[in-house]
């Protein structure tokens, strides 16, 4: 994500900031998740991912500034 201080949420629960999560792999249980990346002053990014057992699900997001 282009905004390191943005918050990352899985199913509406914050799991950390982009800057923290890109430095370490965050382990989550296999399953289906709704991902939101948000930061004040930017439009939020939403996607859905499915994590397989032992798999990875990288998310690439670009947040765009809000229009005044």
Long-range contacts (C-beta under 8 A, 24 or more apart in sequence): 1-37, 1-45, 1-60, 1-61, 1-62, 1-63, 2-61, 2-62, 2-63, 3-37, 3-39, 3-42, 3-63, 5-39, 6-37, 6-38, 6-39, 6-42, 6-63, 7-37, 7-38, 7-39, 8-35, 8-36, 8-37, 9-35, 9-36, 9-37, 9-38, 10-34, 10-35, 12-36, 25-56, 30-54, 30-55, 33-57, 35-59, 37-61, 37-63, 38-63, 39-63, 41-65, 41-66, 42-66
